[in-house]
Amino acid sequence: MVDYHYFKSKLNRFYAKYVGNEQREVFFNIDQTFPALNTITNNFTDIKREFDNVLANAHQLPRYHDIDPGEKEISDTTAKNWNVFMLYLLGYQIQDAHSLCPTVCRLLEGIPNIIQAFFSILEPGKSIPLHEGPYIGYLRYHLGIHVPKNNPPHIIVNNQPYTWQEGEAVMFDDSWPHEVKNDSDDYRAVLIIDVLRPMPFLPKLVNRFVTNVIGRYFYGRKVIKRAKQYGKDIKPLIS
């Protein structure tokens, strides 16, 4: 049986040759790297309104490690919670997302090469310890939805800090070591969108197959099955 983690580490070494290895970028200019995401940023007001609708009407918001046990080491570290509301994952959307966030779901359908999207909510005082994303094949976008005014939390990626602001977007390479420092007295919420990393033709082709076929089978269907416990229905968008 193939060790999936070993397989990903081999892929990471393959991709790294095309993106600068240890000199690869940390933060990215969205206009230059993935301008389609500007559509998300430009609709912040509608997205925030629908996020508030989620908080008011969602049946239950799972902790991150409830739907993805692989994140338990960084999610289940204190009595404080890191909650998520899944919007899209590898071809699946949760029916609750369509009901509560119709504008967001419509906007996500226009984003090419999207892997996943979800609202990420940290309770007051909930930090995330230093860790590395498991896969170089994607870039991560954050849109600040609700950011505490008092002592706002910040993320540190490869020793470079960034403090969220409501309505402001940032994109970074999640495979670098990063952590979240949060000593605020209010919750922090961001919209997270992962997209396939722009690369030359050969690694791009490999990345699409690994993500959309292998990743969907080994990762996506399991996470969606767990997420189904917290939503009314799961709607498959890819047969």
Backbone as numpy.savetxt, mean C-alpha at the origin, in Angstrom:
# Nx Ny Nz CAx CAy CAz Cx Cy Cz
9.21 -28.50 -3.59 8.36 -27.30 -3.59 9.24 -26.05 -3.59
8.92 -25.06 -4.42 9.72 -23.85 -4.51 9.48 -22.98 -3.29
10.59 -22.48 -2.68 10.51 -21.53 -1.56 10.20 -20.17 -2.15
8.99 -19.65 -1.88 8.54 -18.40 -2.49 9.41 -17.22 -2.07
9.86 -17.22 -0.79 10.70 -16.12 -0.31 12.07 -16.15 -0.99
12.62 -17.35 -1.18 13.90 -17.48 -1.89 13.74 -17.03 -3.33
12.60 -17.39 -3.93 12.31 -16.99 -5.31 12.27 -15.47 -5.43
11.63 -14.80 -4.46 11.55 -13.34 -4.50 12.92 -12.70 -4.30
13.76 -13.30 -3.45 15.10 -12.74 -3.25 15.93 -12.83 -4.52
15.77 -13.91 -5.27 16.47 -14.04 -6.56 15.96 -12.99 -7.54
14.64 -12.79 -7.55 14.08 -11.77 -8.43 14.57 -10.38 -8.05
14.65 -10.09 -6.76 15.12 -8.79 -6.31 16.53 -8.50 -6.81
17.38 -9.50 -6.77 18.76 -9.31 -7.26 18.75 -9.06 -8.77
17.84 -9.74 -9.47 17.72 -9.54 -10.92 17.25 -8.12 -11.23
16.19 -7.66 -10.55 15.67 -6.32 -10.80 16.67 -5.24 -10.41
17.39 -5.48 -9.32 18.30 -4.45 -8.79 19.32 -4.00 -9.81
19.72 -4.92 -10.69 20.71 -4.57 -11.72 20.19 -3.48 -12.65
18.87 -3.41 -12.79 18.27 -2.47 -13.73 17.85 -1.15 -13.08
17.87 -1.10 -11.75 17.35 0.10 -11.07 18.39 0.74 -10.14
19.67 0.36 -10.31 20.71 1.05 -9.58 21.26 0.33 -8.37
20.86 -0.92 -8.15 21.35 -1.68 -7.00 21.25 -0.87 -5.71
22.35 -0.75 -4.98 22.32 -0.03 -3.70 22.32 1.48 -3.88
22.42 1.95 -5.13 22.33 3.38 -5.41 20.95 3.75 -5.97
20.02 2.84 -5.91 18.69 3.13 -6.46 18.00 4.23 -5.65
17.07 4.89 -6.28 16.39 6.02 -5.66 15.58 5.59 -4.44
15.35 6.55 -3.57 14.53 6.32 -2.37 13.15 6.94 -2.56
13.11 8.25 -2.76 11.87 8.96 -3.05 11.82 9.33 -4.53
10.61 9.39 -5.09 10.44 9.58 -6.52 9.57 10.79 -6.83
9.88 11.44 -7.94 9.04 12.51 -8.46 7.85 11.87 -9.17
6.65 12.05 -8.63 5.47 11.38 -9.18 5.20 11.87 -10.60
5.39 13.16 -10.87 5.15 13.70 -12.21 6.00 12.98 -13.26
7.22 12.63 -12.90 8.14 11.99 -13.84 8.01 10.47 -13.85
7.73 9.88 -12.70 7.77 8.42 -12.57 6.43 7.76 -12.85
5.35 8.34 -12.32 4.03 7.72 -12.47 2.96 8.80 -12.45
2.89 9.62 -13.50 1.98 10.78 -13.50 0.50 10.40 -13.40
0.14 9.17 -13.74 -1.27 8.77 -13.64 -1.78 8.89 -12.21
-0.88 8.79 -11.24 -1.30 8.89 -9.85 -1.69 10.31 -9.45
-1.35 11.29 -10.27 -1.79 12.66 -9.98 -3.31 12.77 -9.98
-3.96 11.88 -10.72 -5.42 11.87 -10.72 -5.95 11.58 -9.32
-5.26 10.70 -8.61 -5.64 10.39 -7.24 -5.43 11.62 -6.34
-4.25 12.20 -6.43 -3.94 13.36 -5.60 -4.91 14.50 -5.84
-5.25 14.73 -7.10 -6.12 15.85 -7.46 -7.56 15.68 -6.98
-7.91 14.45 -6.59 -9.26 14.18 -6.10 -9.27 13.95 -4.59
-8.33 14.58 -3.91 -8.19 14.40 -2.46 -9.49 14.67 -1.71
-10.18 15.75 -2.04 -11.39 16.13 -1.30 -12.44 15.02 -1.34
-12.68 14.46 -2.53 -13.65 13.37 -2.66 -13.17 12.12 -1.94
-11.87 11.84 -2.02 -11.31 10.65 -1.37 -11.43 10.76 0.14
-11.15 11.94 0.67 -11.27 12.13 2.13 -12.72 11.97 2.57
-13.66 12.48 1.79 -15.07 12.34 2.13 -15.47 10.86 2.17
-14.98 10.09 1.20 -15.33 8.67 1.18 -14.61 7.90 2.28
-13.40 8.33 2.64 -12.73 7.72 3.78 -13.54 7.94 5.06
-14.04 9.15 5.25 -14.89 9.43 6.41 -16.13 8.54 6.39
-16.62 8.25 5.19 -17.77 7.35 5.05 -17.41 5.94 5.49
-16.18 5.52 5.21 -15.70 4.22 5.67 -15.70 4.16 7.19
-15.13 5.19 7.83 -15.06 5.19 9.29 -16.45 5.15 9.91
-17.41 5.79 9.25 -18.76 5.87 9.80 -19.59 4.61 9.55
-19.27 3.87 8.49 -20.18 2.80 8.06 -19.57 1.42 7.86
-18.26 1.31 7.85 -17.64 -0.01 7.63 -18.03 -0.96 8.76
-18.30 -2.21 8.40 -18.71 -3.21 9.39 -17.62 -3.40 10.45
-16.39 -3.56 10.01 -15.27 -3.74 10.93 -13.98 -3.46 10.16
-13.04 -2.79 10.81 -11.74 -2.55 10.19 -10.73 -3.51 10.78
-10.22 -4.45 9.98 -9.25 -5.41 10.52 -7.90 -4.75 10.77
-7.15 -5.35 11.66 -5.75 -4.97 11.80 -5.00 -5.54 10.59
-3.88 -4.91 10.25 -3.15 -5.34 9.05 -2.82 -6.83 9.12
-2.34 -7.29 10.26 -1.92 -8.69 10.35 -3.11 -9.65 10.42
-4.33 -9.12 10.61 -5.50 -10.00 10.55 -5.72 -10.53 9.14
-5.43 -9.70 8.14 -5.64 -10.16 6.76 -4.33 -10.59 6.10
-3.20 -10.15 6.64 -1.90 -10.55 6.11 -0.99 -10.93 7.28
-1.04 -12.20 7.72 -0.25 -12.63 8.87 1.25 -12.40 8.71
1.72 -12.28 7.47 3.14 -12.00 7.24 3.58 -10.65 7.77
2.61 -9.76 8.05 2.93 -8.44 8.58 2.83 -8.39 10.11
2.60 -9.51 10.76 2.40 -9.53 12.21 3.59 -8.96 12.96
4.79 -9.22 12.49 6.00 -8.77 13.18 6.08 -7.25 13.28
5.49 -6.54 12.31 5.53 -5.08 12.35 4.18 -4.47 12.72
3.11 -5.24 12.60 1.77 -4.72 12.88 1.35 -4.97 14.32
1.64 -6.14 14.85 1.18 -6.54 16.18 2.30 -6.35 17.20
2.75 -5.10 17.38 3.90 -4.82 18.25 3.51 -4.19 19.57
2.33 -3.56 19.63 1.87 -2.90 20.85 0.36 -3.11 20.97
-0.21 -2.57 22.04 -1.66 -2.64 22.21 -2.39 -1.72 21.23
-1.66 -0.78 20.64 -2.24 0.10 19.64 -2.39 -0.65 18.32
-3.36 -0.22 17.51 -3.68 -0.96 16.28 -3.26 -0.22 15.02
-2.93 -1.01 14.01 -2.74 -0.56 12.65 -3.85 -1.22 11.84
-4.87 -0.44 11.50 -6.03 -0.97 10.79 -5.97 -0.64 9.31
-6.66 -1.45 8.52 -6.68 -1.24 7.07 -8.09 -1.43 6.53
-8.34 -0.79 5.40 -9.57 -1.02 4.64 -9.16 -1.25 3.20
-9.28 -2.51 2.76 -8.82 -2.88 1.43 -9.76 -2.34 0.35
-9.17 -1.78 -0.69 -9.92 -1.27 -1.83 -9.71 -2.12 -3.07
-8.50 -2.60 -3.25 -8.16 -3.36 -4.46 -6.92 -4.20 -4.17
-6.89 -5.42 -4.69 -5.70 -6.26 -4.56 -5.65 -7.26 -5.69
-4.68 -7.07 -6.58 -4.36 -8.05 -7.61 -5.59 -8.59 -8.34
-6.43 -7.65 -8.78 -7.58 -8.06 -9.57 -8.87 -8.22 -8.81
-8.84 -8.05 -7.50 -10.04 -8.17 -6.68 -10.39 -6.82 -6.05
-11.68 -6.56 -5.90 -12.17 -5.45 -5.11 -13.21 -5.96 -4.14
-13.22 -5.37 -2.95 -14.22 -5.73 -1.96 -15.51 -4.98 -2.26
-16.62 -5.67 -2.22 -17.89 -5.04 -2.55 -18.19 -3.85 -1.65
-17.80 -3.95 -0.36 -17.98 -2.81 0.54 -17.25 -1.58 0.03
-16.11 -1.78 -0.62 -15.36 -0.65 -1.14 -16.15 0.06 -2.22
-16.80 -0.70 -3.09 -17.63 -0.09 -4.13 -18.79 0.69 -3.52
-19.35 0.18 -2.44 -20.50 0.83 -1.83 -20.11 2.10 -1.09
-19.00 2.03 -0.35 -18.60 3.15 0.49 -17.67 4.15 -0.22
-16.95 3.68 -1.24 -15.95 4.54 -1.90 -16.09 4.45 -3.42
-17.24 4.79 -3.99 -17.41 4.64 -5.44 -16.45 5.50 -6.26
-16.17 6.71 -5.79 -15.26 7.59 -6.54 -13.85 7.04 -6.52
-13.40 6.60 -5.34 -12.05 6.04 -5.23 -11.90 4.83 -6.14
-12.88 3.93 -6.11 -12.81 2.72 -6.93 -12.79 3.06 -8.42
-13.57 4.06 -8.81 -13.56 4.48 -10.21 -12.20 5.04 -10.60
-11.61 5.83 -9.73 -10.29 6.39 -10.01 -9.22 5.30 -10.10
-9.31 4.31 -9.23 -8.33 3.22 -9.23 -8.38 2.43 -10.53
-9.56 2.32 -11.13 -9.68 1.59 -12.39 -8.90 2.27 -13.51
-8.60 3.56 -13.35 -7.86 4.29 -14.37 -6.36 4.31 -14.15
-5.88 3.65 -13.08 -4.45 3.62 -12.79 -3.82 2.38 -13.43
-2.90 2.55 -14.37 -2.28 1.37 -15.00 -1.31 0.68 -14.05
-1.16 -0.62 -14.22 -0.17 -1.40 -13.48 -0.32 -1.32 -11.96
-1.55 -1.21 -11.51 -1.80 -1.14 -10.07 -1.75 -2.54 -9.46
-1.19 -2.65 -8.28 -1.10 -3.92 -7.57 -2.12 -3.97 -6.45
-2.10 -2.97 -5.58 -3.07 -2.95 -4.50 -3.30 -1.52 -4.05
-4.42 -1.32 -3.34 -4.76 -0.03 -2.77 -5.56 -0.26 -1.50
-5.24 0.50 -0.46 -5.98 0.38 0.79 -5.77 1.63 1.65
-6.74 1.88 2.51 -6.57 2.92 3.53 -5.82 2.31 4.71
-4.82 3.04 5.18 -3.99 2.60 6.30 -4.19 3.57 7.46
-4.65 3.05 8.61 -4.98 3.90 9.75 -4.16 3.48 10.97
-3.39 4.41 11.52 -2.64 4.16 12.74 -3.35 4.85 13.90
-3.61 4.09 14.96 -4.18 4.69 16.15 -3.19 5.67 16.78
-3.67 6.61 17.60 -2.76 7.55 18.26 -1.63 6.81 18.98
-0.39 7.23 18.72 0.76 6.61 19.37 1.23 5.31 18.76
0.59 4.83 17.70 1.01 3.58 17.06 2.13 3.85 16.07
3.32 3.32 16.34 4.46 3.42 15.43 4.66 2.09 14.73
5.47 2.09 13.69 5.78 0.87 12.94 7.30 0.70 12.96
7.81 -0.42 13.43 9.26 -0.60 13.57 9.96 -0.72 12.22
11.27 -0.58 12.26 12.09 -0.64 11.05 11.91 -1.99 10.36
11.67 -1.94 9.05 11.49 -3.15 8.27 11.74 -2.83 6.80
11.78 -3.84 5.97 11.96 -3.67 4.53 10.81 -4.35 3.81
10.30 -3.70 2.75 9.34 -4.36 1.89 10.00 -5.56 1.23
9.24 -6.62 0.95 9.84 -7.87 0.48 10.20 -7.92 -1.00
9.80 -6.88 -1.77 9.88 -7.03 -3.22 10.23 -5.70 -3.89
11.26 -5.71 -4.71 11.72 -4.49 -5.39 10.81 -4.14 -6.57
9.95 -5.06 -6.98 9.18 -4.87 -8.21 8.04 -3.88 -8.14
7.86 -3.19 -7.02 6.79 -2.19 -6.95 7.30 -0.92 -6.28
6.58 0.19 -6.51 6.78 1.44 -5.80 5.52 1.75 -5.02
5.68 2.47 -3.92 4.55 2.73 -3.02 4.22 4.23 -3.00
2.93 4.50 -3.16 2.39 5.87 -3.14 1.58 6.06 -1.87
1.77 7.19 -1.20 0.97 7.57 -0.04 0.28 8.89 -0.32
-1.00 8.98 -0.01 -1.72 10.25 -0.01 -2.20 10.51 1.41
-1.76 11.63 1.99 -2.17 11.96 3.35 -3.66 12.25 3.40
-4.41 11.50 4.21 -5.86 11.66 4.33 -6.23 12.39 5.62
-5.68 11.93 6.73 -5.89 12.59 8.02 -4.57 12.55 8.78
-4.00 13.72 9.04 -2.70 13.82 9.68 -2.83 14.66 10.94
-2.43 14.13 12.09 -2.53 14.90 13.33 -1.79 16.24 13.24
-2.41 17.26 13.81 -1.77 18.58 13.83 -0.70 18.64 14.91
-0.96 17.95 16.03 -0.04 17.97 17.15 0.99 16.85 17.00
2.25 17.24 16.83 3.33 16.25 16.71 3.04 15.26 15.59
2.89 15.73 14.35 2.50 14.84 13.25 3.51 13.70 13.04
3.01 12.50 12.77 3.90 11.36 12.55 4.66 11.49 11.24
5.77 10.76 11.14 6.59 10.81 9.93 7.16 9.43 9.64
7.52 9.24 8.38 8.14 8.00 7.93 9.60 8.29 7.60
10.48 7.35 7.91 11.90 7.48 7.61 12.27 6.34 6.68
12.65 6.67 5.43 12.99 5.66 4.43 14.47 5.79 4.10
15.23 4.74 4.38 16.67 4.74 4.15 17.31 5.99 4.77
16.92 6.29 5.99 17.44 7.43 6.78 16.98 8.79 6.28
16.01 8.81 5.36 15.48 10.08 4.86 14.05 10.26 5.37
13.78 11.30 6.18 12.46 11.48 6.78 11.48 12.20 5.86
10.21 11.87 6.02 9.13 12.57 5.33 7.95 12.66 6.29
7.40 13.86 6.47 6.24 14.07 7.32 5.00 14.25 6.45
3.97 13.43 6.70 2.76 13.49 5.89 2.04 14.82 6.07
1.37 15.23 5.00 0.48 16.38 5.05 -0.81 16.00 4.33
-1.92 16.45 4.84 -3.20 16.13 4.23 -3.27 16.69 2.81
-3.66 15.83 1.87 -3.77 16.24 0.47 -2.46 16.19 -0.29
-1.37 15.83 0.38 -0.06 15.76 -0.28 0.33 14.30 -0.50
0.94 14.03 -1.65 1.33 12.66 -2.01 2.84 12.50 -2.02
3.27 11.29 -1.78 4.69 10.95 -1.82 4.81 9.54 -2.40
5.90 9.28 -3.11 6.16 7.94 -3.65 7.58 7.53 -3.27
7.73 6.29 -2.83 9.04 5.83 -2.39 9.22 4.34 -2.69
10.47 3.90 -2.58 10.83 2.50 -2.78 10.69 1.79 -1.43
9.65 1.01 -1.32 9.30 0.32 -0.08 10.31 -0.75 0.31
11.21 -1.14 -0.63 12.17 -2.20 -0.32 13.36 -1.68 0.50
13.51 -0.36 0.62 14.51 0.20 1.52 14.03 0.06 2.97
14.97 -0.05 3.93 14.54 -0.08 5.34 13.78 1.21 5.67
12.63 1.04 6.33 11.83 2.21 6.69 11.03 1.93 7.96
10.64 3.01 8.63 9.88 2.93 9.87 8.99 4.16 10.00
7.99 4.06 10.85 7.08 5.17 11.12 7.21 5.55 12.58
7.48 6.83 12.84 7.53 7.38 14.19 6.24 8.14 14.43
5.49 7.72 15.43 4.19 8.32 15.69 3.98 8.51 17.19
4.15 9.74 17.65 3.91 10.07 19.06 2.73 11.02 19.19
1.86 11.05 18.18 0.75 11.99 18.15 -0.40 11.50 19.02
-1.34 12.42 19.29 -2.51 12.09 20.11 -3.77 11.96 19.26
-3.59 11.76 17.96 -4.71 11.60 17.03 -4.34 10.50 16.05
-5.31 9.98 15.32 -5.01 8.91 14.37 -4.42 9.49 13.09
-3.63 8.66 12.39 -3.07 9.02 11.09 -3.63 8.10 10.04
-4.11 8.65 8.93 -4.67 7.84 7.84 -4.06 8.27 6.52
-3.64 7.29 5.72 -3.15 7.56 4.37 -3.79 6.55 3.42
-3.90 6.95 2.18 -4.26 6.02 1.11 -2.97 5.48 0.53
-2.81 4.16 0.54 -1.62 3.51 -0.01 -1.98 2.86 -1.34
-1.16 3.11 -2.35 -1.31 2.46 -3.65 0.05 1.93 -4.07
0.12 0.64 -4.37 1.34 0.04 -4.91 1.17 -0.17 -6.41
2.20 0.20 -7.17 2.18 0.04 -8.62 3.46 -0.66 -9.07
3.37 -1.31 -10.21 4.56 -1.96 -10.76 5.64 -0.92 -11.03
6.85 -1.22 -10.64 7.97 -0.29 -10.85 8.28 -0.17 -12.34
8.40 1.05 -12.86 8.83 1.21 -14.26 10.25 0.65 -14.44
10.40 -0.25 -15.40 11.70 -0.87 -15.68 11.81 -1.15 -17.17
13.01 -1.48 -17.66 13.16 -1.86 -19.07 12.32 -3.08 -19.42
12.24 -3.38 -20.70 11.28 -4.36 -21.21 11.38 -5.72 -20.54
12.59 -6.32 -20.46 12.71 -7.68 -19.93 12.30 -7.78 -18.47
12.88 -6.98 -17.57 12.43 -7.08 -16.17 10.97 -6.67 -16.00
10.49 -5.74 -16.82 9.08 -5.36 -16.73 8.18 -6.54 -17.07
8.55 -7.30 -18.09 7.77 -8.47 -18.50 7.75 -9.52 -17.39
8.93 -9.78 -16.82 9.03 -10.75 -15.72 8.19 -10.28 -14.53
8.30 -8.99 -14.21 7.61 -8.44 -13.06 6.09 -8.56 -13.20
5.58 -8.28 -14.39 4.14 -8.39 -14.62 3.67 -9.83 -14.42
4.42 -10.79 -14.94 4.02 -12.18 -14.80 4.07 -12.62 -13.35
5.17 -12.30 -12.67 5.34 -12.71 -11.28 4.25 -12.10 -10.40
3.94 -10.82 -10.62 2.96 -10.14 -9.78 1.54 -10.58 -10.10
1.17 -10.52 -11.37 -0.23 -10.73 -11.76 -0.63 -12.19 -11.83
0.33 -13.10 -11.92 0.01 -14.52 -11.98 0.44 -15.23 -10.69
1.74 -15.25 -10.43 2.24 -15.96 -9.25 1.82 -15.25 -7.97
2.02 -13.92 -7.92 1.66 -13.18 -6.71 0.18 -13.26 -6.42
-0.62 -13.20 -7.45 -2.08 -13.28 -7.27 -2.48 -14.64 -6.68
-1.81 -15.68 -7.11 -2.16 -17.02 -6.63 -1.64 -17.26 -5.21
-0.37 -16.95 -4.95 0.24 -17.28 -3.67 -0.10 -16.26 -2.58
-0.37 -15.00 -2.96 -0.58 -13.96 -1.98 -2.01 -13.40 -2.03
-2.39 -12.93 -3.20 -3.65 -12.20 -3.32 -4.87 -12.97 -2.86
-5.02 -14.19 -3.30 -6.24 -14.94 -2.99 -6.34 -15.25 -1.49
-5.18 -15.42 -0.83 -5.21 -15.71 0.61 -5.60 -14.47 1.40
-5.04 -13.32 1.02 -5.37 -12.08 1.72 -6.84 -11.74 1.51
-7.31 -11.89 0.27 -8.71 -11.59 -0.03 -9.64 -12.52 0.75
-9.27 -13.77 0.89 -10.10 -14.71 1.65 -10.25 -14.26 3.09
-9.16 -13.75 3.68 -9.23 -13.26 5.07 -10.01 -11.95 5.13
-9.79 -11.08 4.13 -10.50 -9.80 4.13 -12.00 -10.01 4.02
-12.40 -11.11 3.40 -13.82 -11.39 3.21 -14.55 -11.51 4.55
-13.83 -11.88 5.59 -14.44 -12.01 6.91 -14.89 -10.65 7.45
-14.30 -9.59 6.92 -14.59 -8.25 7.44 -15.47 -7.43 6.51
-15.79 -7.97 5.34 -16.65 -7.29 4.40 -17.81 -8.18 4.03
-18.79 -7.62 3.38 -19.98 -8.39 3.02 -19.76 -9.29 1.83
-18.84 -8.88 0.94 -18.69 -9.66 -0.29 -17.36 -9.29 -0.92
-16.84 -10.18 -1.75 -15.64 -9.93 -2.54 -16.04 -10.04 -4.00
-15.67 -9.04 -4.77 -16.04 -9.04 -6.17 -14.79 -9.30 -7.02
-14.67 -10.46 -7.69 -13.52 -10.69 -8.56 -13.65 -9.88 -9.85
-12.58 -9.16 -10.18 -12.60 -8.36 -11.40 -11.88 -9.07 -12.54
-11.12 -10.11 -12.20 -10.38 -10.85 -13.23 -10.83 -12.31 -13.14
-11.26 -12.87 -14.26 -11.74 -14.25 -14.24 -10.56 -15.22 -14.21
